[in-house]
Amino acid sequence: MEWWIAALIIGVTALAIAGITQYAFVQMTQMKVLNHQQIFDELERAGARLREYYEPLPKEEVQIYSHDGLRLNGVVVKAAQESAQWVILVHGYTTSLPASIPFMEIFLEEGFNVLLIDQRRHGKSEGKYTTYGFLEKHDIATWIRYITSTYGENCTIGLHGVSFGGGTILEYLSLPDPAVAFVIADCPYSDLTRLMHHQMQRLNRIPAALFLPLVNAKLRRKAGFAMEQVSPLRTVAESSIPVMFIHGTKDHYIPPEMSEDLFAAKSGLKRLLLIEGATHGFAIEGNPELYKRSVKEFVREALSIRNHPAHSYESVSERAPQKEPDWAGISLTESPNP
C-alpha cells in the first residue's frame, strides 16, 4: 500500500474518532435544553393541561447563587396552610422546572411547601456543562440552606428527582443536612460510567470500550469531572436517609436494574416501586394512583421515623401493573440520545 493511502486512512480514522468523541461529549453535557414555554407547549400538544393547573397557583420566583457563582432559578409554591415541611422537585436532562409540575399535587396535598428548581444550565439557571450530580449536588445543598435560612432552621425537607434529577439528589446524599428527611429518586442511574456504557453500546451502537475513555478524558479537560466520580451506588450505601426508588420496567434509557441495584445497596428505610410497562420518566403516567399513594405512604413513614426514631420499619420492593396514561408522547426527562 502506498504510504499516502495509509496516511489518508489513518487521518480519516482519527477525524472520525475525534468527531464521534466530540458528539458524545456535547450530547452528554451540552445538549440543547427546552425552556419553560417550550415545555408547556410540548405538554399541551401531548394532551396535558399542566399550565391550567400551575398558572393560577400563588407562587414566587427566587434566585440564589451557587458555590461557584452561577445564578440559579427556582419557584416557591406555598402549602394552603402554614407549614415547616418542604420538598424540592428536581427535573431531568434537557428540561426545566415545569417538567416537575406533575409531582406537585402529591406534596401540596400532604401539606408541603414546594420548591421547583431549574438545574444549572437548564431553564433560567446559568451554567455551561451538565455534570450529572458532581456539581449539581452542591446546588441542592445551597437550595436547602436557602430554605432553612429563609423559613427557619426547624424546616423538614424532602427531595424528589426524575432521571438526571434522581441522580442529582442521590449524589447529594454525600452532603447530608439534618433538615433532609427523605429522598425519592424516580428512574435514577446507579453509576455514570455504567449508564454511558449502556447508552453508547446498546442504544447507539458505538463501541464503548474505545470511546468511553476518550469521552472521559474530554470531560476532565472541559467539564472538570470524570465519570467515575459520579456513582450514586456509593452515596446510597453510605447514607442513613430514607430513600424510595421508582422505575418503569420498560425504561430502555436508564435500565430498571439500576434502581434495583440501588435498592439492594441501601440500608435502613427504603422502598422500591416498579411500574410494569412504564417507559423512561413516565412512571407517574403509567399508574398515577399507585404512584401517588405509594409516595405519600413512604413520606409519612419517613416522617414518622424522623419524629419517633425507635419506630420499626420494613423495607418493601413492589412491582406494580401499568395503567394506560391519560397522555403520552413527550418525555419530561432526556432525549433518547446520550
N, C-alpha and C positions, 0 to 999 in steps of 0.2 A: 504494500500500500504506500502510495506517495505520502511524504511527510506532511504536505499541506492538507491532504484529505484527513489524516489522523488529527492534525491540529484543529481543523474545522469541526470535526466530530466532537472533540474534547471541548472546544469553545461553545458549541451549540448545547452540549450536555450541561456545561457549567451554567450557561444562561438559563436553561430550563429549570435547573435545581434552584438557582437564585430566585427565579420568578415564582416558583411554587412556594418556596420558603417565605417570600415577602407576602404572597397572597394569604397564606395560612396565618401569618403574624397579624396582618391587617384584619382578617376575619375574626381573629381571636380577641384583639384588643381595641380595634378602632372601627368596627363595623357601624354603618350608618344607623342612627337611632331615630325612633319616632318621637315627635314632640307631643305635647298634651292634646292639641287639636287633632292631630293625625290619629292618635289612639282612639279618641272619641268617634271620629269619622269611621274608622275601620270597624269599631264595635257596632255602630249603628248600621253599617252595611251588612254586618253579620246577623242583625236582628236584635241586638242587645239595646236596652234603653237606659244605660247607666247614667247618662247625662241628666235625664229627668229625675233620677233619684238623688244625684250628687249636688247639682247646682242649687236647689233650694236650701240645702243644709247651711246653717251658720258656720262659718269657717274663718280661719286666719292664716294667711301665708306668712311664713317665717324664714329667715335666712341666718345661718351661722357660718363660721369659718372652720375648716378642717385643720388638723395639726400641721399640715404643710401649706396652709394659706389659700386653699380653694374655697370659694363661696358655695355653700350647699343650700339647697332649697327644700322646703317642706310645707305641709299644710296641716294645721291642727283643727280637728273637729271634736268639740266637747260632747260629753255624755249629757243626757237630758237632765240628770241630777248631778250636783256637785260630787266629784269622785276623786280619790287619790290613785285610782287604778288607770294605767296607761298601756297601750300596745303600739308598737312601731311596726308598720307594714312596709315590707321591702320587696320591690319589683324585680323582674328578671332582666336579662341582657337585651339590649336594643329597645326597651320600652321605657316607661317613666311612671310617675305616681298614679295616674288614672287607671293603670292596669291593676292596682291594688284595691280599687273600689269594690269589686265583688266580695271581698272579705270583711268589709267594714261593718256590715249589719250584724255579723256574728258577735262582734265585740261591743258594739253600741248596745245591743240587747242585753248584754251581761253587765252593763254599767261602766264600761271602759271609755276613757277618752282615747281618741285615735290620732296618731301622727303618721301621715303618709309622707314618704320622703322620695326625692329624686336622688338616686345614687350618683356618685361622681361620674362625670362625662355623660350623664343622662338628663333628659328634661331640662330644667332651668339651672342645674348644678354645673359647676365648672370641672374641668379635668381633661386630660389628653388620652390616657390609657385606662382600660379596664384591667384590674389585677386579680379578679376572682376571689376577693376577700383579703388578700395580702395587705392592701392599704385600706380597703373599704371597712374592714373590721374596726379600724381606728375612727372612721366616720361614725359608725354605730355608737362607739364609746362617747364620742362628742355629742351626739344627739341625746344619749342617756343623761349626760351631765347637763345639757340644756334643760331637760325636763326637771331634774332634781333641783337645779339652781333656780329655775323659774317658778316651779309649782310646789316645791318643798321636798326636803330630804325623806319624808315619810312616804313618798310615792312608791307604788309597786308597779313594775314594768314587765311586760311580756314582749316577745319578738316573734313576728310571723314573716316568713320569706318564701318566695317561689323561685325555684331553679337557681340561677345565679344569686338571687336574694336569699335562698335557702342556704347556699354555700357560704355566703357572707355572714349570716348570723351564726352558723356553726363555727366558722373561723373566729367569730367574736368570743366564743366560749373560753378562749385563751386569755381574755382580758375581763374576767367577770367583775361586775359591780354588784354589791349587796342588794341593790334595788331590783335586780332581774330575777323574776320568779319562775319563768318558763320560756321555752323556745319551741316553735312549731315550724318545721322545715318541710316544705312541700316540693317534691321531686328534686332533692338536692343531689350534688355529686359527692362522692366519698373521698376522692383523690383526684387532683387535677391532671396528673400525668396519665392515670388510667383513663380519665374521661377523654383527653385529647387523643390518646392511642385509639380508643374506640371510635371517635368521630373521624379520624383520619383513615383508619384501616377499614372499618365496617361501613361507614356512611359515605365516604368519598373515594374509597379505593386508592388511597395514597399510601405508599409503603412507609408505615410509621417508624420502622427501625432506622430508615435513612433520614427522614425529615424531622422527627421529634427532637433529636439533638441539635439540629440546625435552628429550628424554631426556638428552642430553649436558649440557645446562645444569643439569639436576637432579642429575646425577652430580657435577658440580663443586661445587654448593652443599651437597649432603648427604653424599656419599661421599668427596669430596676428591680426585677424579681425573677425567680426561677420556678418552674412548675412544681418541683419537689418541696418548695416552701409552702405550698397550699395543699393541705391534707386534712379535711375535717375529721377523718377517722382518728387522727391523733388527738385533736381537741375534744372530741366527743368522749373518747376513752378516759380522758383526764378530768372531765367535768362532773360535778355533782348536781348541776342544774337540771331539772326535769325537761325531757325533750320528747316531742311527738314527731314521728316521721310519717309522711303521706306520699303515696306514689301510685300512678296509674300503671296497670300491668302491661299496657300496650305502648309504653313510653320507649321509643327507639332512640331518642336523642340523648337522654340520660337513663340508662337501664335501671329498672326497679331493683335489681340486685344490689345496687349501690345503697339504697335505703335499708335493705335487709342487712347488709354488712355493717352499716352504721348502727342499726338497732342491736345487732349482736355485740358490737364493741361497747355499747353504752351500759353503765351500771346505774343503779338507782331507779327512780321513777322514769319509765319510758313507755311509749306506745308506738305501734306500727299499724298503719291503716293502708291496705292495698285496695284500690278501686278497680275492679275487674273491667277490662276493656277500655279504660280511660287512657288517652294519649298525653303527650307532654304538656304540662301546665293546665290540663283540663280535668283534674280530679274532682274539683268542686262542681263542674258541669256534669260529670259522669254520674254523680249521685249526690245532689245538693243536700237532701235531707240528712243522709247519713254523715256527710262531711261536717255539716254544721253541728249536728248533735254530738258527734264524736269529739270535735274540737271543744265544745262547751263542757263536756264531761271531763276532758283532760284538764282544761283550765281550772275548773272547780276543784279537782283533786290536787292539782299542783298548789293552788292557793290554800287548800286545807292543810296540806303537809307543811307549807310555809308557816302557817299560823299555829299548827299543832305538830311539831317535829316528831313526836312519838307515834303519830298516826301511821298505821301499816298501809302497805300498798301492794298491788300485784301488777307486774308488767304484762302487757297484752299485745299479741300480734293478731290482726284480723284481716281477712281477705273478704272484701265486700263486692257484691254484684254491681254491675254498671246499670244505671238508668239512662235513658235517652235524654240528652241535654235539650233545653229549650232553644238554645242557639249554639252554633259552632261555626268553624270555618276560619277563625283567626286565632293564632297563638298569642297569648298575653306574655310570653316569655321570649324564647330565642327563635332566630331563623333556623331552618334545617341545615344550614352550613356551619362549619366550625368557626 
